[in-house]
Amino acid sequence: MAGKPGMWTLVRERVQKKSYGARGKDSTVRTKDSISTVSGLDELHHDDNTRMAVTMENTYQMGPYKRFSVAAVTDILEDVLTNYLQEERYEAEWSQKMIKTICEVIRARVKDLMIPRYKIIILVHIGQLTGQSMQIDSRCLWDTSNDVSASYSFKNRSLFGVATVYTVYFE
């Protein structure tokens, strides 16, 4: 190890050059007990698409300015389920793909209502109608003054679909 500097020594020198070079100090100055937190893999796999964490100031807003309308969300659910499932027959592989598609469409339509500061949770179930019975329940930690849910059930000759949207206010 006497001939070549180690990887961490090189990384530490680069970090020091970058931090001291901007301030006009000598880049060869090394602080005693300096520790670098840069990983060796960070340089090899740099991703330009990473998001920077945004720090926002507190608004001290304790409630929403505008709430979700249950009727509007129910209309969206009815429209989407009816349009996507009206003429379809149940197939297991198809239903898995259709659930994802329906969830994405519902999410986009609910976001188009442009109600800020709400988290949106969407559950969609598609099943085959073969004379069986099914019961779907859910439990949530809920603030009844701000949080809203809407649900719609659809049925044709071959399948049933149930969609539920939960909108939870994010303080």
C-alpha positions in Angstrom: 0.0 0.0 0.0 3.0 2.3 0.1 3.1 2.9 -3.6 -0.6 3.6 -4.5 -3.1 5.6 -2.5 -6.3 3.7 -1.5 -9.7 4.3 -3.1 -11.0 6.2 0.0 -8.0 8.5 0.0 -8.7 9.4 -3.6 -12.4 10.0 -2.9 -11.5 12.1 0.1 -9.1 14.2 -1.9 -11.8 14.8 -4.6 -14.3 15.8 -2.0 -11.8 18.2 -0.4 -10.9 19.7 -3.8 -14.5 20.3 -4.6 -15.4 21.8 -1.3 -12.2 23.9 -0.8 -11.7 24.9 -4.5 -15.0 26.8 -4.5 -13.9 28.9 -1.5 -10.5 29.8 -2.9 -8.5 27.7 -0.3 -5.6 25.5 -1.2 -7.0 22.2 -2.5 -4.1 20.2 -1.0 -5.0 21.1 2.6 -6.3 18.1 4.5 -8.1 18.2 7.7 -7.2 15.9 10.5 -9.7 13.1 11.0 -11.8 14.0 7.9 -14.3 11.4 7.0 -15.9 11.0 3.6 -19.4 9.6 3.3 -19.2 9.1 -0.5 -19.6 5.5 -1.5 -17.4 4.0 -4.1 -20.4 2.8 -6.0 -22.0 6.2 -6.2 -19.5 7.3 -8.9 -19.9 4.2 -11.0 -23.7 4.2 -11.1 -24.7 7.8 -11.2 -28.3 8.4 -12.1 -29.3 11.8 -13.5 -33.0 11.1 -13.0 -32.9 11.0 -9.2 -35.1 13.5 -7.5 -33.8 15.9 -5.0 -35.6 16.1 -1.7 -37.7 19.3 -1.6 -38.0 21.0 1.8 -41.2 22.9 2.1 -42.2 25.2 4.9 -45.1 24.4 7.1 -48.4 26.0 6.0 -50.1 25.5 9.3 -53.2 24.5 7.4 -55.2 22.1 9.6 -58.0 21.3 7.2 -58.7 21.3 3.4 -59.8 24.3 1.5 -61.9 22.1 -0.7 -63.1 18.5 -0.1 -63.8 15.6 -2.4 -67.3 15.2 -3.6 -68.5 11.7 -3.0 -71.0 12.1 -5.9 -68.3 13.2 -8.3 -66.0 10.3 -7.4 -68.9 7.8 -7.6 -69.8 9.1 -11.1 -66.2 8.5 -12.1 -66.2 5.0 -10.8 -69.5 4.2 -12.5 -68.3 5.6 -15.8 -65.0 3.8 -15.8 -66.3 0.4 -14.7 -69.2 0.5 -17.1 -67.1 1.5 -20.1 -64.3 -1.1 -19.4 -66.4 -4.1 -18.3 -69.7 -3.7 -20.1 -69.1 -6.3 -22.9 -66.3 -8.3 -21.4 -66.2 -11.9 -20.3 -64.2 -13.1 -17.3 -60.7 -14.5 -17.9 -58.1 -14.7 -15.1 -55.1 -13.3 -17.0 -57.2 -10.6 -18.6 -58.6 -9.5 -15.3 -55.2 -9.0 -13.8 -54.2 -6.6 -16.6 -57.6 -4.9 -16.6 -57.4 -4.2 -12.9 -54.2 -2.2 -13.4 -55.6 -0.3 -16.3 -58.8 0.6 -14.4 -56.8 1.7 -11.4 -54.7 4.0 -13.6 -57.7 5.5 -15.3 -59.6 6.1 -12.1 -56.5 7.7 -10.5 -56.0 10.0 -13.5 -59.7 11.0 -13.5 -59.8 11.6 -9.7 -56.6 13.7 -9.9 -58.2 15.8 -12.6 -60.6 17.0 -9.9 -57.6 18.9 -8.7 -58.2 18.7 -4.9 -54.8 19.5 -3.3 -53.3 17.7 -0.3 -55.1 14.4 -0.5 -53.6 11.0 -0.8 -55.6 8.8 -3.2 -56.0 5.0 -2.6 -57.8 2.9 -5.2 -58.9 -0.7 -4.8 -60.4 -2.7 -7.7 -61.7 -6.2 -7.6 -62.8 -8.2 -10.6 -64.3 -11.7 -10.2 -66.2 -14.4 -12.1 -69.9 -14.8 -11.6 -70.5 -18.5 -10.9 -73.3 -18.3 -8.2 -70.8 -17.7 -5.4 -71.0 -15.1 -2.7 -68.3 -12.6 -1.9 -67.9 -10.0 0.8 -65.3 -7.2 0.7 -64.5 -5.3 3.9 -62.0 -2.7 4.8 -60.8 -0.9 7.9 -59.0 2.4 8.0 -57.7 4.9 10.5 -60.0 7.7 9.5 -60.7 11.3 10.1 -64.4 11.7 9.4 -64.2 15.5 9.0 -61.7 15.4 6.2 -61.4 11.9 4.7 -63.8 10.5 2.1 -64.5 7.2 0.4 -66.6 6.2 -2.5 -67.5 2.8 -3.9 -69.3 1.4 -7.0 -70.2 -2.2 -8.0 -70.7 -3.4 -11.5 -72.1 -6.7 -12.7 -72.7 -8.3 -16.2 -73.5 -11.9 -17.2 -69.9 -13.1 -16.7 -68.2 -11.0 -14.1 -68.5 -8.4 -11.3 -66.3 -5.4 -10.6 -66.0 -3.4 -7.4 -64.0 -0.2 -7.2 -63.4 1.8 -4.1 -61.6 5.1 -3.8 -60.3 6.4 -0.4 -59.1 10.0 -0.3 -57.1 10.8 2.9 -56.2 14.4 3.8 -52.5 14.9 4.1 -51.8 17.6 6.7 
